[in-house]
Amino acid sequence: MALIDGHFVCVPKFDVEATLQAIEREKVSNLYLVPTLYHMLIEHRPSPASESPVWRKSALPVRR
């Protein structure tokens, strides 16, 4: 990524909320995770008070 003007974003200990916040804050365009972590992001239910991130609405299937 650094070769194509990308940058590395690290969440020290995986936490769904912290990861989603980092994705939104840093405008992450490529995400490299093991399948289990992708599953955790997909299955995460945001609180009713918070709006679901745009990337989630358009890029990932969400079970309701």
N, CA, C and O atoms as a Tripos MOL2 file, in Angstrom:
@<TRIPOS>MOLECULE
protein
  256   255    64     0     0
PROTEIN
NO_CHARGES

@<TRIPOS>ATOM
      1 N           0.8150   -1.1940    0.0000 N.3       1 MET1
      2 CA          0.0000    0.0000    0.0000 C.3       1 MET1
      3 C           0.8590    1.2570    0.0000 C.2       1 MET1
      4 O           0.5140    2.2430   -0.6520 O.2       1 MET1
      5 N           1.9570    1.2310    0.7160 N.am      2 ALA2
      6 CA          2.7980    2.4220    0.7770 C.3       2 ALA2
      7 C           3.3320    2.7990   -0.6010 C.2       2 ALA2
      8 O           3.5800    3.9740   -0.8710 O.2       2 ALA2
      9 N           3.5100    1.8160   -1.4680 N.am      3 LEU3
     10 CA          4.0210    2.0860   -2.8150 C.3       3 LEU3
     11 C           3.0120    2.8240   -3.6810 C.2       3 LEU3
     12 O           3.3900    3.4660   -4.6600 O.2       3 LEU3
     13 N           1.7430    2.7400   -3.3350 N.am      4 ILE4
     14 CA          0.7230    3.4390   -4.1230 C.3       4 ILE4
     15 C           0.0490    4.5360   -3.2940 C.2       4 ILE4
     16 O          -1.1480    4.7960   -3.4230 O.2       4 ILE4
     17 N           0.8510    5.1610   -2.4480 N.am      5 ASP5
     18 CA          0.4250    6.2870   -1.6270 C.3       5 ASP5
     19 C          -0.6450    5.9200   -0.5950 C.2       5 ASP5
     20 O          -1.4970    6.7410   -0.2530 O.2       5 ASP5
     21 N          -0.5910    4.6900   -0.1090 N.am      6 GLY6
     22 CA         -1.5070    4.2750    0.9510 C.3       6 GLY6
     23 C          -0.8590    4.4730    2.3060 C.2       6 GLY6
     24 O           0.2960    4.8910    2.3940 O.2       6 GLY6
     25 N          -1.5980    4.1750    3.3630 N.am      7 HIS7
     26 CA         -1.0120    4.2130    4.6930 C.3       7 HIS7
     27 C          -1.6020    3.0950    5.5340 C.2       7 HIS7
     28 O          -2.6670    2.5560    5.2330 O.2       7 HIS7
     29 N          -0.8880    2.7660    6.5850 N.am      8 PHE8
     30 CA         -1.2320    1.6480    7.4560 C.3       8 PHE8
     31 C          -1.9940    2.1640    8.6670 C.2       8 PHE8
     32 O          -1.5520    3.1010    9.3310 O.2       8 PHE8
     33 N          -3.1350    1.5530    8.9530 N.am      9 VAL9
     34 CA         -3.9250    1.9060   10.1300 C.3       9 VAL9
     35 C          -3.9800    0.6650   11.0150 C.2       9 VAL9
     36 O          -4.3820   -0.4100   10.5680 O.2       9 VAL9
     37 N          -3.5800    0.8180   12.2520 N.am     10 CYS10
     38 CA         -3.5290   -0.3190   13.1660 C.3      10 CYS10
     39 C          -4.4330   -0.0810   14.3680 C.2      10 CYS10
     40 O          -4.4030    0.9810   14.9900 O.2      10 CYS10
     41 N          -5.2320   -1.0870   14.6770 N.am     11 VAL11
     42 CA         -6.0050   -1.0950   15.9240 C.3      11 VAL11
     43 C          -5.2860   -2.1260   16.7950 C.2      11 VAL11
     44 O          -5.3300   -3.3180   16.4890 O.2      11 VAL11
     45 N          -4.6220   -1.6940   17.8790 N.am     12 PRO12
     46 CA         -3.7530   -2.5790   18.6570 C.3      12 PRO12
     47 C          -4.3770   -3.9120   19.0800 C.2      12 PRO12
     48 O          -3.7420   -4.9600   18.9590 O.2      12 PRO12
     49 N          -5.6040   -3.8770   19.5680 N.am     13 LYS13
     50 CA         -6.2940   -5.1130   19.9440 C.3      13 LYS13
     51 C          -7.6380   -5.0680   19.2490 C.2      13 LYS13
     52 O          -8.3790   -4.0970   19.4000 O.2      13 LYS13
     53 N          -7.9660   -6.1020   18.4900 N.am     14 PHE14
     54 CA         -9.1830   -6.0640   17.6910 C.3      14 PHE14
     55 C         -10.4110   -5.8680   18.5570 C.2      14 PHE14
     56 O         -10.6720   -6.6170   19.4990 O.2      14 PHE14
     57 N         -11.1420   -4.8490   18.2070 N.am     15 ASP15
     58 CA        -12.4090   -4.5240   18.8390 C.3      15 ASP15
     59 C         -13.3090   -4.0260   17.7080 C.2      15 ASP15
     60 O         -12.9120   -3.1420   16.9500 O.2      15 ASP15
     61 N         -14.5010   -4.5760   17.5880 N.am     16 VAL16
     62 CA        -15.3760   -4.2390   16.4680 C.3      16 VAL16
     63 C         -15.6450   -2.7340   16.4170 C.2      16 VAL16
     64 O         -15.4840   -2.1200   15.3620 O.2      16 VAL16
     65 N         -16.0460   -2.1360   17.5230 N.am     17 GLU17
     66 CA        -16.3570   -0.7030   17.5340 C.3      17 GLU17
     67 C         -15.1450    0.1430   17.1660 C.2      17 GLU17
     68 O         -15.2500    1.0650   16.3570 O.2      17 GLU17
     69 N         -13.9890   -0.1710   17.7610 N.am     18 ALA18
     70 CA        -12.7690    0.5890   17.4710 C.3      18 ALA18
     71 C         -12.3730    0.4410   16.0040 C.2      18 ALA18
     72 O         -11.9120    1.3970   15.3790 O.2      18 ALA18
     73 N         -12.5540   -0.7510   15.4620 N.am     19 THR19
     74 CA        -12.2220   -0.9890   14.0580 C.3      19 THR19
     75 C         -13.1540   -0.2180   13.1420 C.2      19 THR19
     76 O         -12.7000    0.4050   12.1830 O.2      19 THR19
     77 N         -14.4420   -0.2500   13.4210 N.am     20 LEU20
     78 CA        -15.3980    0.4970   12.6000 C.3      20 LEU20
     79 C         -15.1280    1.9980   12.6710 C.2      20 LEU20
     80 O         -15.2270    2.6990   11.6640 O.2      20 LEU20
     81 N         -14.7920    2.4830   13.8510 N.am     21 GLN21
     82 CA        -14.4670    3.9060   13.9900 C.3      21 GLN21
     83 C         -13.2140    4.2690   13.1990 C.2      21 GLN21
     84 O         -13.1630    5.3240   12.5660 O.2      21 GLN21
     85 N         -12.2010    3.3980   13.2330 N.am     22 ALA22
     86 CA        -10.9640    3.6470   12.4840 C.3      22 ALA22
     87 C         -11.2270    3.6270   10.9840 C.2      22 ALA22
     88 O         -10.6570    4.4370   10.2530 O.2      22 ALA22
     89 N         -12.0790    2.7190   10.5080 N.am     23 ILE23
     90 CA        -12.4260    2.6490    9.0920 C.3      23 ILE23
     91 C         -13.0790    3.9510    8.6500 C.2      23 ILE23
     92 O         -12.7370    4.4980    7.6010 O.2      23 ILE23
     93 N         -14.0150    4.4430    9.4450 N.am     24 GLU24
     94 CA        -14.6940    5.6960    9.1130 C.3      24 GLU24
     95 C         -13.7510    6.8940    9.2050 C.2      24 GLU24
     96 O         -13.6970    7.7210    8.2950 O.2      24 GLU24
     97 N         -13.0180    6.9800   10.2980 N.am     25 ARG25
     98 CA        -12.1470    8.1320   10.5530 C.3      25 ARG25
     99 C         -11.0300    8.2470    9.5250 C.2      25 ARG25
    100 O         -10.7330    9.3400    9.0450 O.2      25 ARG25
    101 N         -10.4070    7.1100    9.1850 N.am     26 GLU26
    102 CA         -9.2520    7.1040    8.2880 C.3      26 GLU26
    103 C          -9.6380    6.9050    6.8240 C.2      26 GLU26
    104 O          -8.7740    6.8960    5.9470 O.2      26 GLU26
    105 N         -10.9430    6.7450    6.5580 N.am     27 LYS27
    106 CA        -11.4310    6.5240    5.1870 C.3      27 LYS27
    107 C         -10.7080    5.3390    4.5250 C.2      27 LYS27
    108 O         -10.1830    5.4460    3.4160 O.2      27 LYS27
    109 N         -10.7020    4.2280    5.2330 N.am     28 VAL28
    110 CA        -10.0240    3.0200    4.7650 C.3      28 VAL28
    111 C         -10.6710    2.5320    3.4740 C.2      28 VAL28
    112 O         -11.8930    2.4250    3.3780 O.2      28 VAL28
    113 N          -9.8280    2.2380    2.4800 N.am     29 SER29
    114 CA        -10.3490    1.7530    1.1980 C.3      29 SER29
    115 C         -10.0160    0.2780    0.9710 C.2      29 SER29
    116 O         -10.6780   -0.3770    0.1660 O.2      29 SER29
    117 N          -9.0200   -0.2530    1.6520 N.am     30 ASN30
    118 CA         -8.6540   -1.6650    1.5620 C.3      30 ASN30
    119 C          -8.5010   -2.2100    2.9670 C.2      30 ASN30
    120 O          -7.8840   -1.5840    3.8280 O.2      30 ASN30
    121 N          -9.0710   -3.3850    3.1850 N.am     31 LEU31
    122 CA         -9.0670   -3.9650    4.5190 C.3      31 LEU31
    123 C          -8.5730   -5.4050    4.4240 C.2      31 LEU31
    124 O          -9.1230   -6.2060    3.6680 O.2      31 LEU31
    125 N          -7.5510   -5.7270    5.1810 N.am     32 TYR32
    126 CA         -6.9760   -7.0670    5.1660 C.3      32 TYR32
    127 C          -7.1410   -7.6900    6.5480 C.2      32 TYR32
    128 O          -6.4700   -7.2940    7.5010 O.2      32 TYR32
    129 N          -8.0330   -8.6610    6.6480 N.am     33 LEU33
    130 CA         -8.3190   -9.3340    7.9110 C.3      33 LEU33
    131 C          -8.4680  -10.8300    7.6700 C.2      33 LEU33
    132 O          -8.6700  -11.2740    6.5400 O.2      33 LEU33
    133 N          -8.3640  -11.5930    8.7440 N.am     34 VAL34
    134 CA         -8.6830  -13.0200    8.6510 C.3      34 VAL34
    135 C         -10.2000  -13.1550    8.5840 C.2      34 VAL34
    136 O         -10.9070  -12.2680    9.0620 O.2      34 VAL34
    137 N         -10.7230  -14.2320    8.0080 N.am     35 PRO35
    138 CA        -12.1750  -14.3870    7.8460 C.3      35 PRO35
    139 C         -12.9850  -14.2240    9.1280 C.2      35 PRO35
    140 O         -14.0900  -13.6820    9.0840 O.2      35 PRO35
    141 N         -12.4760  -14.6690   10.2460 N.am     36 THR36
    142 CA        -13.2060  -14.5510   11.5040 C.3      36 THR36
    143 C         -13.4870  -13.0910   11.8520 C.2      36 THR36
    144 O         -14.5720  -12.7700   12.3360 O.2      36 THR36
    145 N         -12.5280  -12.2100   11.6120 N.am     37 LEU37
    146 CA        -12.7140  -10.7950   11.9280 C.3      37 LEU37
    147 C         -13.6850  -10.1370   10.9640 C.2      37 LEU37
    148 O         -14.4740   -9.2840   11.3670 O.2      37 LEU37
    149 N         -13.6360  -10.5260    9.6870 N.am     38 TYR38
    150 CA        -14.6420  -10.0270    8.7400 C.3      38 TYR38
    151 C         -16.0430  -10.4210    9.2150 C.2      38 TYR38
    152 O         -16.9710   -9.6130    9.1830 O.2      38 TYR38
    153 N         -16.1780  -11.6650    9.6510 N.am     39 HIS39
    154 CA        -17.4690  -12.1620   10.1260 C.3      39 HIS39
    155 C         -17.9560  -11.3350   11.3190 C.2      39 HIS39
    156 O         -19.1370  -10.9990   11.4070 O.2      39 HIS39
    157 N         -17.0460  -11.0130   12.2270 N.am     40 MET40
    158 CA        -17.4250  -10.2080   13.3890 C.3      40 MET40
    159 C         -17.9110   -8.8240   12.9730 C.2      40 MET40
    160 O         -18.8570   -8.3020   13.5620 O.2      40 MET40
    161 N         -17.2800   -8.2260   11.9690 N.am     41 LEU41
    162 CA        -17.7160   -6.9190   11.4760 C.3      41 LEU41
    163 C         -19.0900   -7.0010   10.8210 C.2      41 LEU41
    164 O         -19.9350   -6.1290   11.0240 O.2      41 LEU41
    165 N         -19.3050   -8.0430   10.0430 N.am     42 ILE42
    166 CA        -20.5810   -8.2100    9.3430 C.3      42 ILE42
    167 C         -21.7200   -8.4500   10.3250 C.2      42 ILE42
    168 O         -22.8160   -7.9170   10.1510 O.2      42 ILE42
    169 N         -21.4670   -9.2430   11.3440 N.am     43 GLU43
    170 CA        -22.5080   -9.6090   12.3010 C.3      43 GLU43
    171 C         -22.7650   -8.5520   13.3690 C.2      43 GLU43
    172 O         -23.7410   -8.6420   14.1130 O.2      43 GLU43
    173 N         -21.9010   -7.5630   13.4440 N.am     44 HIS44
    174 CA        -22.0390   -6.5280   14.4750 C.3      44 HIS44
    175 C         -23.3410   -5.7560   14.2990 C.2      44 HIS44
    176 O         -23.6910   -5.3590   13.1880 O.2      44 HIS44
    177 N         -24.0360   -5.5520   15.3740 N.am     45 ARG45
    178 CA        -25.2840   -4.7800   15.3720 C.3      45 ARG45
    179 C         -25.0180   -3.4230   16.0080 C.2      45 ARG45
    180 O         -24.7920   -3.3460   17.2160 O.2      45 ARG45
    181 N         -25.0390   -2.3560   15.2220 N.am     46 PRO46
    182 CA        -24.8240   -1.0330   15.8170 C.3      46 PRO46
    183 C         -25.9910   -0.6580   16.7310 C.2      46 PRO46
    184 O         -27.1150   -1.1210   16.5420 O.2      46 PRO46
    185 N         -25.7120    0.1700   17.7020 N.am     47 SER47
    186 CA        -26.7770    0.6080   18.5910 C.3      47 SER47
    187 C         -27.7730    1.4440   17.7990 C.2      47 SER47
    188 O         -27.3920    2.0860   16.8210 O.2      47 SER47
    189 N         -29.0410    1.4490   18.2010 N.am     48 PRO48
    190 CA        -30.0570    2.2120   17.4680 C.3      48 PRO48
    191 C         -29.7390    3.6990   17.3650 C.2      48 PRO48
    192 O         -30.1660    4.3560   16.4160 O.2      48 PRO48
    193 N         -28.9980    4.2370   18.3280 N.am     49 ALA49
    194 CA        -28.6750    5.6650   18.3270 C.3      49 ALA49
    195 C         -27.6330    6.0300   17.2740 C.2      49 ALA49
    196 O         -27.5820    7.1690   16.8100 O.2      49 ALA49
    197 N         -26.7930    5.0470   16.8970 N.am     50 SER50
    198 CA        -25.7420    5.3490   15.9200 C.3      50 SER50
    199 C         -26.1850    4.9170   14.5310 C.2      50 SER50
    200 O         -26.8800    3.9170   14.3580 O.2      50 SER50
    201 N         -25.7690    5.6870   13.5670 N.am     51 GLU51
    202 CA        -26.1170    5.3770   12.1810 C.3      51 GLU51
    203 C         -25.1510    4.3200   11.6510 C.2      51 GLU51
    204 O         -23.9610    4.3590   11.9660 O.2      51 GLU51
    205 N         -25.6380    3.4010   10.8710 N.am     52 SER52
    206 CA        -24.7950    2.3820   10.2650 C.3      52 SER52
    207 C         -23.8450    3.0330    9.2660 C.2      52 SER52
    208 O         -24.2710    3.8710    8.4710 O.2      52 SER52
    209 N         -22.5560    2.6610    9.2920 N.am     53 PRO53
    210 CA        -21.6040    3.2790    8.3750 C.3      53 PRO53
    211 C         -21.9860    3.0810    6.9070 C.2      53 PRO53
    212 O         -22.5850    2.0670    6.5470 O.2      53 PRO53
    213 N         -21.6430    4.0330    6.0810 N.am     54 VAL54
    214 CA        -21.9790    3.9780    4.6620 C.3      54 VAL54
    215 C         -21.3760    2.7530    3.9870 C.2      54 VAL54
    216 O         -22.0440    2.1050    3.1800 O.2      54 VAL54
    217 N         -20.1020    2.4170    4.3070 N.am     55 TRP55
    218 CA        -19.4650    1.2770    3.6580 C.3      55 TRP55
    219 C         -20.2340    0.0010    3.9490 C.2      55 TRP55
    220 O         -20.3150   -0.8840    3.0960 O.2      55 TRP55
    221 N         -20.7880   -0.1010    5.1250 N.am     56 ARG56
    222 CA        -21.5190   -1.3060    5.5010 C.3      56 ARG56
    223 C         -22.8040   -1.4310    4.6970 C.2      56 ARG56
    224 O         -23.1940   -2.5340    4.3160 O.2      56 ARG56
    225 N         -23.4630   -0.3110    4.4390 N.am     57 LYS57
    226 CA        -24.6930   -0.3340    3.6780 C.3      57 LYS57
    227 C         -24.4500   -0.7370    2.2300 C.2      57 LYS57
    228 O         -25.2930   -1.3920    1.6160 O.2      57 LYS57
    229 N         -23.3100   -0.3530    1.6860 N.am     58 SER58
    230 CA        -23.0820   -0.5880    0.2730 C.3      58 SER58
    231 C         -22.1900   -1.7760   -0.0410 C.2      58 SER58
    232 O         -22.3070   -2.3610   -1.1170 O.2      58 SER58
    233 N         -21.2920   -2.1490    0.8820 N.am     59 ALA59
    234 CA        -20.2860   -3.1440    0.5320 C.3      59 ALA59
    235 C         -20.4820   -4.5200    1.1640 C.2      59 ALA59
    236 O         -20.0170   -5.5180    0.6130 O.2      59 ALA59
    237 N         -21.1470   -4.5880    2.2850 N.am     60 LEU60
    238 CA        -21.2550   -5.8640    2.9860 C.3      60 LEU60
    239 C         -22.7060   -6.2890    3.1580 C.2      60 LEU60
    240 O         -23.5720   -5.4590    3.4350 O.2      60 LEU60
    241 N         -22.9720   -7.5790    2.9940 N.am     61 PRO61
    242 CA        -24.3250   -8.0450    3.2620 C.3      61 PRO61
    243 C         -24.6150   -8.0000    4.7570 C.2      61 PRO61
    244 O         -23.7710   -8.3910    5.5650 O.2      61 PRO61
    245 N         -25.7710   -7.5370    5.1230 N.am     62 VAL62
    246 CA        -26.1400   -7.4290    6.5320 C.3      62 VAL62
    247 C         -27.4020   -8.2460    6.7700 C.2      62 VAL62
    248 O         -28.4080   -8.0780    6.0800 O.2      62 VAL62
    249 N         -27.3340   -9.1250    7.7480 N.am     63 ARG63
    250 CA        -28.5130   -9.9070    8.1090 C.3      63 ARG63
    251 C         -29.3520   -9.1120    9.0790 C.2      63 ARG63
    252 O         -28.8210   -8.5340   10.0280 O.2      63 ARG63
    253 N         -30.6280   -9.0710    8.8640 N.am     64 ARG64
    254 CA        -31.5300   -8.3460    9.7620 C.3      64 ARG64
    255 C         -32.4240   -9.3310   10.4810 C.2      64 ARG64
    256 O         -33.2610   -8.9290   11.2890 O.2      64 ARG64
@<TRIPOS>BOND
     1     1     2 1
     2     2     3 1
     3     3     4 2
     4     3     5 am
     5     5     6 1
     6     6     7 1
     7     7     8 2
     8     7     9 am
     9     9    10 1
    10    10    11 1
    11    11    12 2
    12    11    13 am
    13    13    14 1
    14    14    15 1
    15    15    16 2
    16    15    17 am
    17    17    18 1
    18    18    19 1
    19    19    20 2
    20    19    21 am
    21    21    22 1
    22    22    23 1
    23    23    24 2
    24    23    25 am
    25    25    26 1
    26    26    27 1
    27    27    28 2
    28    27    29 am
    29    29    30 1
    30    30    31 1
    31    31    32 2
    32    31    33 am
    33    33    34 1
    34    34    35 1
    35    35    36 2
    36    35    37 am
    37    37    38 1
    38    38    39 1
    39    39    40 2
    40    39    41 am
    41    41    42 1
    42    42    43 1
    43    43    44 2
    44    43    45 am
    45    45    46 1
    46    46    47 1
    47    47    48 2
    48    47    49 am
    49    49    50 1
    50    50    51 1
    51    51    52 2
    52    51    53 am
    53    53    54 1
    54    54    55 1
    55    55    56 2
    56    55    57 am
    57    57    58 1
    58    58    59 1
    59    59    60 2
    60    59    61 am
    61    61    62 1
    62    62    63 1
    63    63    64 2
    64    63    65 am
    65    65    66 1
    66    66    67 1
    67    67    68 2
    68    67    69 am
    69    69    70 1
    70    70    71 1
    71    71    72 2
    72    71    73 am
    73    73    74 1
    74    74    75 1
    75    75    76 2
    76    75    77 am
    77    77    78 1
    78    78    79 1
    79    79    80 2
    80    79    81 am
    81    81    82 1
    82    82    83 1
    83    83    84 2
    84    83    85 am
    85    85    86 1
    86    86    87 1
    87    87    88 2
    88    87    89 am
    89    89    90 1
    90    90    91 1
    91    91    92 2
    92    91    93 am
    93    93    94 1
    94    94    95 1
    95    95    96 2
    96    95    97 am
    97    97    98 1
    98    98    99 1
    99    99   100 2
   100    99   101 am
   101   101   102 1
   102   102   103 1
   103   103   104 2
   104   103   105 am
   105   105   106 1
   106   106   107 1
   107   107   108 2
   108   107   109 am
   109   109   110 1
   110   110   111 1
   111   111   112 2
   112   111   113 am
   113   113   114 1
   114   114   115 1
   115   115   116 2
   116   115   117 am
   117   117   118 1
   118   118   119 1
   119   119   120 2
   120   119   121 am
   121   121   122 1
   122   122   123 1
   123   123   124 2
   124   123   125 am
   125   125   126 1
   126   126   127 1
   127   127   128 2
   128   127   129 am
   129   129   130 1
   130   130   131 1
   131   131   132 2
   132   131   133 am
   133   133   134 1
   134   134   135 1
   135   135   136 2
   136   135   137 am
   137   137   138 1
   138   138   139 1
   139   139   140 2
   140   139   141 am
   141   141   142 1
   142   142   143 1
   143   143   144 2
   144   143   145 am
   145   145   146 1
   146   146   147 1
   147   147   148 2
   148   147   149 am
   149   149   150 1
   150   150   151 1
   151   151   152 2
   152   151   153 am
   153   153   154 1
   154   154   155 1
   155   155   156 2
   156   155   157 am
   157   157   158 1
   158   158   159 1
   159   159   160 2
   160   159   161 am
   161   161   162 1
   162   162   163 1
   163   163   164 2
   164   163   165 am
   165   165   166 1
   166   166   167 1
   167   167   168 2
   168   167   169 am
   169   169   170 1
   170   170   171 1
   171   171   172 2
   172   171   173 am
   173   173   174 1
   174   174   175 1
   175   175   176 2
   176   175   177 am
   177   177   178 1
   178   178   179 1
   179   179   180 2
   180   179   181 am
   181   181   182 1
   182   182   183 1
   183   183   184 2
   184   183   185 am
   185   185   186 1
   186   186   187 1
   187   187   188 2
   188   187   189 am
   189   189   190 1
   190   190   191 1
   191   191   192 2
   192   191   193 am
   193   193   194 1
   194   194   195 1
   195   195   196 2
   196   195   197 am
   197   197   198 1
   198   198   199 1
   199   199   200 2
   200   199   201 am
   201   201   202 1
   202   202   203 1
   203   203   204 2
   204   203   205 am
   205   205   206 1
   206   206   207 1
   207   207   208 2
   208   207   209 am
   209   209   210 1
   210   210   211 1
   211   211   212 2
   212   211   213 am
   213   213   214 1
   214   214   215 1
   215   215   216 2
   216   215   217 am
   217   217   218 1
   218   218   219 1
   219   219   220 2
   220   219   221 am
   221   221   222 1
   222   222   223 1
   223   223   224 2
   224   223   225 am
   225   225   226 1
   226   226   227 1
   227   227   228 2
   228   227   229 am
   229   229   230 1
   230   230   231 1
   231   231   232 2
   232   231   233 am
   233   233   234 1
   234   234   235 1
   235   235   236 2
   236   235   237 am
   237   237   238 1
   238   238   239 1
   239   239   240 2
   240   239   241 am
   241   241   242 1
   242   242   243 1
   243   243   244 2
   244   243   245 am
   245   245   246 1
   246   246   247 1
   247   247   248 2
   248   247   249 am
   249   249   250 1
   250   250   251 1
   251   251   252 2
   252   251   253 am
   253   253   254 1
   254   254   255 1
   255   255   256 2
@<TRIPOS>SUBSTRUCTURE
     1 MET1         2 RESIDUE 1 A MET
     2 ALA2         6 RESIDUE 1 A ALA
     3 LEU3        10 RESIDUE 1 A LEU
     4 ILE4        14 RESIDUE 1 A ILE
     5 ASP5        18 RESIDUE 1 A ASP
     6 GLY6        22 RESIDUE 1 A GLY
     7 HIS7        26 RESIDUE 1 A HIS
     8 PHE8        30 RESIDUE 1 A PHE
     9 VAL9        34 RESIDUE 1 A VAL
    10 CYS10       38 RESIDUE 1 A CYS
    11 VAL11       42 RESIDUE 1 A VAL
    12 PRO12       46 RESIDUE 1 A PRO
    13 LYS13       50 RESIDUE 1 A LYS
    14 PHE14       54 RESIDUE 1 A PHE
    15 ASP15       58 RESIDUE 1 A ASP
    16 VAL16       62 RESIDUE 1 A VAL
    17 GLU17       66 RESIDUE 1 A GLU
    18 ALA18       70 RESIDUE 1 A ALA
    19 THR19       74 RESIDUE 1 A THR
    20 LEU20       78 RESIDUE 1 A LEU
    21 GLN21       82 RESIDUE 1 A GLN
    22 ALA22       86 RESIDUE 1 A ALA
    23 ILE23       90 RESIDUE 1 A ILE
    24 GLU24       94 RESIDUE 1 A GLU
    25 ARG25       98 RESIDUE 1 A ARG
    26 GLU26      102 RESIDUE 1 A GLU
    27 LYS27      106 RESIDUE 1 A LYS
    28 VAL28      110 RESIDUE 1 A VAL
    29 SER29      114 RESIDUE 1 A SER
    30 ASN30      118 RESIDUE 1 A ASN
    31 LEU31      122 RESIDUE 1 A LEU
    32 TYR32      126 RESIDUE 1 A TYR
    33 LEU33      130 RESIDUE 1 A LEU
    34 VAL34      134 RESIDUE 1 A VAL
    35 PRO35      138 RESIDUE 1 A PRO
    36 THR36      142 RESIDUE 1 A THR
    37 LEU37      146 RESIDUE 1 A LEU
    38 TYR38      150 RESIDUE 1 A TYR
    39 HIS39      154 RESIDUE 1 A HIS
    40 MET40      158 RESIDUE 1 A MET
    41 LEU41      162 RESIDUE 1 A LEU
    42 ILE42      166 RESIDUE 1 A ILE
    43 GLU43      170 RESIDUE 1 A GLU
    44 HIS44      174 RESIDUE 1 A HIS
    45 ARG45      178 RESIDUE 1 A ARG
    46 PRO46      182 RESIDUE 1 A PRO
    47 SER47      186 RESIDUE 1 A SER
    48 PRO48      190 RESIDUE 1 A PRO
    49 ALA49      194 RESIDUE 1 A ALA
    50 SER50      198 RESIDUE 1 A SER
    51 GLU51      202 RESIDUE 1 A GLU
    52 SER52      206 RESIDUE 1 A SER
    53 PRO53      210 RESIDUE 1 A PRO
    54 VAL54      214 RESIDUE 1 A VAL
    55 TRP55      218 RESIDUE 1 A TRP
    56 ARG56      222 RESIDUE 1 A ARG
    57 LYS57      226 RESIDUE 1 A LYS
    58 SER58      230 RESIDUE 1 A SER
    59 ALA59      234 RESIDUE 1 A ALA
    60 LEU60      238 RESIDUE 1 A LEU
    61 PRO61      242 RESIDUE 1 A PRO
    62 VAL62      246 RESIDUE 1 A VAL
    63 ARG63      250 RESIDUE 1 A ARG
    64 ARG64      254 RESIDUE 1 A ARG
